Amino acid sequence: MANQEKLRYENVGITGANGHIGTVLREGLQDLYKIKSFTLEATSFPSVVLDLSDEDRIKGSFLGLDAVIHLAADVNPNSSWESISNNNIEATYQVFEECRRSGVKRIVFASTNHVMHGNTILTTPETLDATKKNLMKLTDPSNPDSLYAISKLFGENLGKLYSQQYGLEFVGLRIGWTIPEDDPSVKRGISAEDYIRAMFLSKRDCVQAFRCALEVPTQFVLGYAISNNDRKVFDLNETRQNLGYNPQDNAENYFK
Ligand SMILES: NC(=O)c1ccc[n+]([C@@H]2O[C@H](COP(=O)([O-])OP(=O)(O)OC[C@H]3O[C@@H](n4cnc5c(N)ncnc54)[C@H](O)[C@@H]3O)[C@@H](O)[C@H]2O)c1
């Protein structure tokens, strides 16, 4: 999409804006959108500081926004129910409610590859066996590996409910793995190597995926946000078609 094309939504909120992906998106989208950042703690850049699970504090904070990219979460797949229920379930519900109250038109929700892994992710994930050429589709039954993954399915399903009941547009991105180094070969020789060769999402593909998610005409859609990895285990065809996402990078190029 060319920069001069008219944007569907101009005023975009980003929760968890000081996190890893929040930083990638603030930098990657700042020339295109008017971004309003939300963080849990004070930051060196302007942000609204609040715990999103606090119903009283969040009220009114999304007024004037067209779209919200909801990244904030406890991102540890091994986290306790106490943390997941507060930071992922309650906070996500409050974000949806504030979007509804404030007339936000679209939520882009950071879901995860973990919704498809089942109990294999912590060992040698059968799901990551590239030789099987068994590409998982978006219509395949979910297979969460953790309370964290279940909290992301909660967000996806909340998206379905709010899109049907309140007309809120929803895009859920099942993100692979994007890392600060932006180079998957830093995992060479360790147990996470197979994982990142399948799930790598480069920073520029990440920015593109979220840009597509902000701009695609839709009421509800899910997508897999990974780079075009030779060893991918997710079928990108539906995501390419539904979101117009065209990833440029491939983890294998870093392992040559
Ligand atoms: N990084 C990845 O590769 C990856 C993969 C799959 C999914 N995701 C999802 O993408 C999103 C962003 O991931 P990240 O890697 O940037 O994580 P991160 O941990 O760097 O950032 C998450 C941010 O959320 C904030 N936060 C947590 N609870 C909050 C609350 N109650 N109120 C307000 N803010 C709160 C934290 O302070 C933090 O800044 C997460 O939802 C994560 O589940 C990331």
The ligand as an ORCA input file, in Angstrom:
! r2SCAN-3c Opt
* xyz 0 1
  N       6.870    -11.220     20.679
  C       6.339    -12.260     20.054
  O       7.030    -12.942     19.303
  C       4.875    -12.592     20.223
  C       4.406    -13.819     19.722
  C       3.057    -14.123     19.822
  C       2.186    -13.216     20.402
  N       2.672    -12.032     20.911
  C       1.717    -11.129     21.555
  O       2.006     -9.809     21.136
  C       1.773     -8.901     22.216
  C       3.020     -8.052     22.451
  O       4.098     -8.910     22.736
  P       5.530     -8.341     23.159
  O       6.525     -9.361     22.788
  O       5.666     -6.949     22.681
  O       5.380     -8.361     24.747
  P       6.050     -7.386     25.846
  O       6.065     -8.174     27.123
  O       7.327     -6.823     25.356
  O       4.983     -6.214     25.975
  C       3.753     -6.395     26.637
  C       3.400     -5.088     27.310
  O       2.097     -5.221     27.929
  C       2.126     -4.441     29.121
  N       1.062     -4.895     30.030
  C       0.930     -6.124     30.594
  N      -0.147     -6.143     31.400
  C      -0.725     -4.931     31.347
  C      -1.850     -4.333     31.957
  N      -2.619     -5.021     32.833
  N      -2.156     -3.038     31.667
  C      -1.376     -2.315     30.806
  N      -0.288     -2.829     30.192
  C       0.043     -4.109     30.466
  C       3.525     -4.652     29.686
  O       3.875     -3.617     30.581
  C       4.373     -4.679     28.421
  O       4.899     -3.402     28.131
  C       1.373     -9.738     23.414
  O      -0.036     -9.729     23.520
  C       1.858    -11.130     23.060
  O       1.057    -12.121     23.668
  C       3.981    -11.721     20.852
*
